[in-house]
Amino acid sequence: MVKISIGVPVYNVEEYLRECLNSIMEQTFTDFEVIMVDDGSTDNSFSICQEYVAKDNRFKLIHQENKGNGGSRNTCLKYMNGEFITWIDSDDKVKPDYLEKLLQVQKETDAQIINCMFYYIKDGMEYYFDYTPIYSDLKRIELSGRDALKTVLFDKYKIIELAGTLVESSLYKGWYCTEGVMYEDFGSKFKLYPRANTIVAIPEQLYGYRQRNNGTIGKTNQSKTFLEELKVSNDMLTNVEKYIYYMDIMNFSEKKIYKESIDYITVYSLYNRVNRLRSEEDKQLYFKYIDRYKEKLKRYWNM
């Protein structure tokens, strides 16, 4: 058994793929395997993946018809053999000591989930953030699974992403990543929390998240019609409902949780989405839709 399995979903990223895979090859910790799933790419991504399989036997390649990011992650899991699992998106990159530092923290804390922070890449430039408002004195935090669940909606500690996280592979047994939706991280990662003894987050920015116009986040931030925006928002609302369902299972059926979900939907729709709509008419339609949805939830929860 290798120490770490690295999952790399691949879809039409030929411009950035070598930079991503090179950052993996340059890791100071070397006992790993890389499971690349080409998700029906129509550019040169599959051929680039083949190059790395040919020159490094730690790299393995699976090809499938397009299933989206969630489907690629589920396929990765079928072929992973590591004691721990981490995800690196194929347009991103990681620092050379990414694996080494996450493993070091795992040994020190015996935590089953370890998260690092992102730095951001845009137009060839790297941007680093001051995380001291979140991590006082830049010290790591440790949370129980139940406490981590309570932070999901507003992502207080910036740990909702699957990328930038080292997880004991046993936690993924029976776990399924949501397919066919955007923001599959939001609707899937928190399902690992109740299984974990401890979730640790460190302020070190070891994972390079690339912001690009044709990426998932870039596409969701582009100007849209009402119907186009509705698809994006419905994916997020589905994730919120899933989160509330899990909170009920964990006996967190508190008015506070329900109120936070309404607050989150308000913030998400008002500040993150409505300004992407192209016309005033579309904005009014969108507000009416969101207001009706919130009223439905309030009636369901007797708020």
N, C-alpha and C positions, 0 to 999 in steps of 0.2 A: 504494500500500500504506500502510495506517495503521501507526502505531508499535506500538500495543497492542490486542489483542483481549481483551475481558473476557467470560468465560462465566458466565452466571447461570442455573443450573437452578431452575425455579420449580414448586412444588407446594403448594397450599393454605396460603399464607402471607400472606393479605390483611392481617392485623394488623400485620405488620412490613415488608411489601414496599416501601411508599413510603419508609420510612426508609432502607432499603437502596439503592434507586435514587436517592434524593436525595443520598446520600453519594457516589455515582458521579458524578452531575452536578456536584457541588461540587469535583471534583478540580482541583488547581492545574495539573496537566498535562492537556492537552485533546485531544491527537491520539490518540483511541481510538475503537473501535466496541464496542458492547455487544450480544452475542448472547444473547437470552433464550429459553429453551425452556420453554414451559408443558407440563408433563408430565401432561396430563389433569386439571387442577385442577377441583374441584367447587365451589369458593367463588368469590369475586370477583377472584381473582388475575389471570386472563386479561384482564379489563376494565381493571384497573389497569395492566398492561403496555401495553395499547393506548394509554392516556393518554400514556405516555412516548414511544411511537413517534410519536404525533401532534405532540408539542411539541419533539422533538429527533431530527434525522435520523441521529444516531449510534446510536440504539437500533433494533434489529431483533428481530422476534418470530416464533418458530416454534411451532406447536402440534402435539402428538403424543399418541397414546394412551399411557397410563401405562406407563413402562418402568423407573422407579426412577431414582435419582440417577446411577448409572453410565450408563444409557441416555441420559439427558439430556446428560451430558458428551460422549458419543460423537456425538450429534446436533449439539451446539455446534461441535465440531471440523470438521464438514463445511462450515460456513458462515464459519469464521474466516479472515481475510485479513491479520492483523497480523504484524509482525516478531517480536513477543513475545506470550505468552499468560499471562493470570492468571485465577483463578477466585474469584468472590465468591458465597457461598451467599446465597439470597434472604431469609433471616431474619437475616443478619449485616449489618455495616456497616464502613466503612473510614474512616480519618482523611483529611482533605482532601489531605495530601501523600503519601498511600500510593503512588501511581504515581510521583510525582516522586522520592521517596527511593529506591525500588527501582531506577529507571532510573539515578539518580546513582551508586549502588553498582555497577551493571552497567558503566557507563562507566569507573569507576575500576579495576575488576578484570578486565574482559572475561570475566566468568563467564557461563556459559550458564544457570545456575539460581541465583536469589537468593531467600532466604527471610527473612521478618521474623517477629517473635513476635506472639502473640495477647494482647489483653486480653479480659476476659470481661464479659458483660452478663447480668444476672439481675434480674428484677423491677424493671426501669428503672434499676438502679444499675450503674456501671462499676467493675470490679475490676482492679487492676494488680499485677503480680508482680515480685519481686526475682529477676532472672535472673543475678545475679553468681555463684552457685554453678556455673552452666553456662558463662557468658561472663565470664571473669576480667577485671576492670576494665572490664566492659561493652564489650569490643572484639569486633569481628566475627571469625568463624572462616572459614577456607577449607579445603575438603576436595577431594581427588580423587574421582572417581566410585567407585573401588574402596574408598576409605576410608569414604565415605558409606554404601556398602552394608553395611559391617560394623556400623553403628550402628542399623540398622533395627529390630531386634526390641524393644529397650528404648528406642528413640527418644532417644538420649543428648542430641541437640541440638535436639529438638522441631521436626523438619523433615519428619515423615512425612505431614503434611496437604497436600492439593493446594491448599487455600485459603492465602492469605498468601504466595504464591510467584509470582515472575516467571520465565518459562521461554522460552528462544529457541524459536520455533515449529517450527524444523526438527527438533527433538528429538521432536516428536509425530508425525512421519511414520511410519506403520505401527503407532503405539501404540494400544492398545485398553484402555478402562477396563472392569474387570470389572462385569458386569451381574447383577442378581438377588441380590446379597448386601449385608449391612451392612458397614460399614468398607471401602468400596471404595477409599478412599485408601490404606489399609495394604497392600492387595493389588495396587496399581497404580502408585503414584508411583515406587517404587524402580526400576521398569523404565526410568525415564528416566536414572538415575544412570550406568550404564555408558556412555551416549552422550555425557555431558557432559565438557567439559574441566575445569571447576571448579564446585563447589557452594559458595556463600557464604551464611552466615547472620548476620544482624545482630540485636542485642538490642532494637532499637526496637520498641515494641508499637504497630503500625500497623493491625492487623486486629482488629475487634471480633467475637468469637465469642459468639453468644447461646446461653445455656443455658435450655432450656424443657422442660417435662414431656412435651409431645407431639412433641418433636423426636426425631431418630434416637437421640441419646445418652440423652435422657430416657426414651424407650421401653425401651431396653435395660437401664436401671437400675431399672425398676419390678419389683415383686414378680411372680414367675412360677412356673408349675408346671415339673416336670422336662422335659416334652416341649417347652414353650415356650422354656425356657432352652437346650435342646439345639440348636434352630435357630440361635440367636444364636452359641453356641459353635462349632457346625460351620462357620459362615461364617468365624469367626476362624481355626479350625484349617486350613481350606482355604487361607487367605491365608498361613499359616505354611508349609504344604507348597509353595506357589507360590514363596515366598521361598527356601526351601532348594533348589528346582529351579534358580532363577536363580543361586544361589551355586555350584551344581555347574557350570553353564555357564561361570561366570567363574573356574573352577578354584580355588574356595574350599572344596574338599572336605576340610575339616579337622575333627577331632574336636571342637575348640573350638566351631565353628559348630553342630554337632549338639547338643552339650551345652547351649549357650545356648538353642537352640530348646526343649529339654526344660525348662530353667529358666523360660523365658518362659511355657510352657503351665502350669507349676506356679503361678507367680505370678498369671497371668491367671485361672486357675480358682479358686485358693484365696482370693485377696484381692479380686478384682473381681466374681466371678460367684456363688459358692456362697451368699453371704449374701442374695442376691435370691430364693432358693428359699423356698417357703412352709412346707414341712414338713420335719421331720427325716428322714422316709423319702425325700423327694425329694433331700435333700442327700446321703444315703448312695448313692442310685442314681447321682447325678451324679459323686461321687468314684470310684465303681467304673468308670463309663464313661471318665473321664479317665485313671485308672490303666491301664486296658486299652489305651487309645490310646497312652499313653506307652510301654508295654511293646512294643507293635507297632512303634513307631518305633525303639526301641532294638534290637530284633531285626533290623530292616531295615538299620540302620546298623552292626550288629555291635558295639554298645557294651557 
